[in-house]
């Protein structure tokens, strides 16, 4: 099995199009994460002398310093240095799921070309860090997977049209579950099954140290507080709107409600860069970017497939992997995730009581 890697890369250029200090942003991100130039050099594969040359060249180009040395405390980025580092992380956070999907698609095409006999499981899913972890383990074990990250609304249409074998969805646990399930129920087949992966925490992502003292939903309507939302059609946007409705809060009263990002990590990077004060999302990217997190609720992330697929060899292998101790251990290390129910199967009609029976292969109109 071949692994396809597609990396995010951007470069500053002068007005005449010539590159401006290649690898500078990589070095700045390393300093931001480690707090020392030496550690940043190691992670970027640069010599200490070369790194200092990059910084001096960058400072000449911008006309101001990018890094401040702190005696006995390593190095700290200046305001401009922070902006450049966060720009790099916002680009990566926004594009990484899309590039992962494309890489998986190319991998699947190569597998089909090399061996027509080996079936490839086609998965379309709302992006999640447990799915990301699962995909990496499948790559490590050379298990073929054609993965596309799409919104919750999009994946339901894909399964109904037989464009994929399996989809990933998530539903809140508790009082909001009936309303969320009802949103999807008419597009769920009564002869479909739900396969659990993990529970995870959603909440408010805030700046490091929570300087705006954001404690809950009521704070979101505070004057001058900048919010960043998820895009319409995503499962997290649906969940946030249900949370607001349950709390009696009108989204139009929230400054930035119409400002959107397309992944949980992109929301966190947007806040980390100082472009917003708060957003709604998963705990994992908040912790990875060194931000604060105010938990609000837990939800179940699961897969949905047609019952007829459960007896297929490719699906039996997939289910065996979900019960694997190594996968569960990796998911359990993700902040806010609990994989203890991974691999459990139940009829879709028990999760979505209003799921409709439809003729095999029928498409919702």
N, C-alpha and C positions, 0 to 999 in steps of 0.2 A: 504494500500500500504506500502511496506517495502522499506527502504532506505539502500542501500549498500554503505559502506564507505571503500575505499582502500587508505591507506596513504603511502606516500613515507617515507622511513626510511633507514638511513645508519649509520654505526657504525665503528669507528676506532678500530683496533685491533693491539695488539703487534705481533711480529714475531712468538710467540708461539701460537697465536690464541686467547689469553685472551682479553676480552673487555678493551678498554682504555677510561676511564672516560665517562661512559654513561651519556647522556643528556647534555654534554658539548656544543655541537654545537647548540642545542636548546637555551641554555642560551646566547651564543655568537650572534646568530641571533637576539634575543630579545634586546641585548645591541646595536647592530648595528642599529636597527630600532628606538629604543626609545631614545638612548643616555644616559640612566641612568640604573644602576644596579637594583634599586628598581622597576622600571617599567618592566624590563626584568623578574624579579622574579615573579611579579604578572601575567604576560602573560604566564609564564612557570609553574605556580603553585608551586613555590619553596620558601622556607624560605630564608631570607637574609643570615643567617648563613650558610645554606647548600650550597647556591650559591657560597659564598666565598670559601668554602671547595672544590667545583668543580674546581674553577679557580686555586686554589693553587695546587691541584692534577694535573691539566692539565699542569701548568707551570713546575712542577717537571718532568712530563713525557717528555715534549718537550725541557726542558732545557732553556726556555726563556719565557718572560712575554706575556700574551695574551690581557691584558686590562691595560690601563693607566687611573688613576684617575685624574680628572681636578677640582681643587678647585673651587667650585661655578658653575661648568659647566658640572657636571655629569661624565660620563665615556666614554672613546674612545678606540676602539680596536686597537691593534698594527698591524703591517703588517701581522704577522702570524694569528692573530685573524681574520682579515679581510678575509684572504684567506680561512680559515675554514668556515666562515659564508657564503661567496659567493659560496663555493663548495656546501653547503647545498641548497642554492637557485638555483644553476644551475641544480642540480639533480631533485629538485621539478619541476622546470620550464620545463625540458625536459620530465619528466615522467607523470606529472599530467594529460594532455589531454588523454594519453593512458590509464591511470588508470580510469579516468572518463568514457571512452568508455566501458571498461570492467565492471565497476560497473553498468552502464546503461544496459548492456547486461544481467548481472545476475539478475537485478531487473525485466527486461522484462520476463525472463524465470520463475521467481517466480510468476509473475502476471499471466502468461499463465497457470501455473500449478494450481493456486488457482481458476481461473475463465476463462474457455475457451470462455465464452460469451462476454467478454470485449476485443475489438480489441486494439492492441497496435500500435501506429504510429511508423513506422521505418524510422529514419532519419540518413543519412550519410552526413557529412558536413566538409568543411574546417574549421579549428578551428577559433573561433572568440569570443570576450568577450561578445558580445550581445547574442550569442547562449548559452554561459556559463550562463549568467544571466537568459535567458529564461528557460533553463533546471532546474535551481534552483527553479524558481517560480513554474514550473510544479511539482517538487518534493513536494514543500510546499503545493500545492493544490491537491496532490495525483492524478495527471494526468499521466497515463502511457506513457513512451517514451523510445524507444529503439534507443539510440544515439551512433553512431560510428564516431570518428574523422578520416578522411582520406584526402588525397590530392585531389585537384580539378579534376585532371585527373582520379583518382580512382573512385570518386563518380559518375561521368558520366557513367562509365562502369557499375556500380552497378544499376543505375536507368534503363539503357537500358536492363539489364538482369533481371529486376524485383526483385532484391535482397533487395530493399528498396522502400519506398513509396515517399520519399521526399529527395532532396539533397540541400546543401548549396553551393553557388558560389559567387564570387565577381568580379565586373568589374569597371575599372577606369572611372571617369567622365571627359569628355573633349576629347582632340585630340587623346588620346591613346585607346579610347573605341572601335573604329572599328577594330583595329588590335587584341585587346584582345578578342573581340566577335568572330572574324573570327577563332581564335584558337580553340574555342569550338563548333562552329556552326554545323559542320558536325555530331556531336554527340548529337545534340539537336533535339528533335522531333517537327515538326510543330504543332502537336496537344498537345503540352505541355504548361503549364502556369508558369508564374513567379510571385512570391509573395514577395513583398518587406519587408525587416526587418529594415534596417537602412543605413545611410551613415556613413563613418568613414574616419579618416585621416591616411595616410601613409607618412612616411618621414625617415629622418636619425636619428637614435638613437645614441647619443654621451655621453661621460663620463660627470659626474656631473661638472657643470661650464664650459663645453666645452673647456678644456685646450688646445686642438689642433686647436682651432679656425676654426672649420669646418662650412662653410656657405652654401655649395651647392655641386652639383655633381662634378664640376671641381676639388674640393679638394680631391676626392677619389683617383686620380692618383698621388697624392703627394708622393714623396719618403719617405719610412719609416712609412706611415700611414697604420695601420692594419685593414682590413675589415673582417667582418663575414657575410656570405651569408645564404640564405635559400636553402633547398634541391631542386634539379630538380624535376619537376612534381607538385610542390606546386603552388597555384595561385599567391602567393607573389613573388616567383622566376620568374614566367612568367612576372609579372608586372615590376619587377626591370629590367629585360632584355629589356623590351620594353622602359622603361625610359632611359636606357643607349643608346639604338639604336636611340631614338629620339634626344638625346643630342650629338650623334656622338662620343660616348665613347666606346672603346673596353674593355670588361670585363677583358681581359688578362693583361691589364695595371694596374689593381687594385690588390694590394698585399692582399692576403687572399680571392680572389674571389671564389676559390675552397674550402675554409673552410666553412662548413655548420652546421647549427643547425636546429632543426625540429619544433620549435614553435617560436612565437613572443617573448614570455617571456624568452625562452632559449637564444635568441639573446641578449636581454637586460641584462640578468644575466651574459652572457659571457663578455659583455662590462663592466658591473659593477665590475666584478672580475679583470679587468685589462688585460684580455687576448686579447682584441681587442680595437681599438679606436672608431670604428663606424660600424653600421650595418643598414639595411633597414627593417622597420617594423612599427607596430602600435604605436600610442601615449600612449595607456593605460599602457603597461609594463614599458615604459620609466618613466612615472610619478610615478608609484608604486615603482620603484627601486630608485627613487630620481635622475634620469639621465636627460640629456638634450635632446631636440627634435627639429629638423629642419623640419617643414612641407613641403612636396613637392606636394601632390595631395590628392584629395578625391576620394572615390570609393563607389559604392553601394554594399551592401551585401544583398542577396536575396535567396529565396528558389525556387526550380523548381520541378514540379510534373506533372503527366499526368492529362489532363482535366477530365478524368473519376473519379478521386479521389475527385474532388471538391464538389461533392454532397454527399459524404459519411459522416455519423454522426461524426466520429472521426476527419475528416478534418474540418467540420463546427465548432466543439469545438476548434480546434487549431486556426482557423482564428479569432474566437471571442476573444481568449486570446491575439492574436497579436494586437488587437485594444483596449486592456484593458489599462486603465490609469495607473495602478500600474506598469505594465511591461514597458510602455513608460517612466515613471518617473525614473525607475531603470536604463534603458539604457541611458537616457539623462544625468545621473550622471557620465557616463564613459567618460573620456577625449577624445575629438575628435569625439564622436558619436552623431548622430541626428536621432531619431526614428520617426520623424513626418510623414513619409510615410508608417509606419508599417501596414501591412495587405492589402495594395493596390495590386490588381491583374491585370495583363495584359498578352496578348498572348505572348508566347515565341518568335514567329516570329517577333514581334515588337522590341524585345531586340536583337535577333539574326536573322537578315534579311536572312541569308543564311541557316536557319534551314530547314531540309528536312522532307517531309512527308514520313512516312514509315508504312507498315502494322502493325496493332495492335500486340504487342508482338514480333515484329521482332527485331533481334539483329544485331548490326553493325559488319561487318566482316573486 
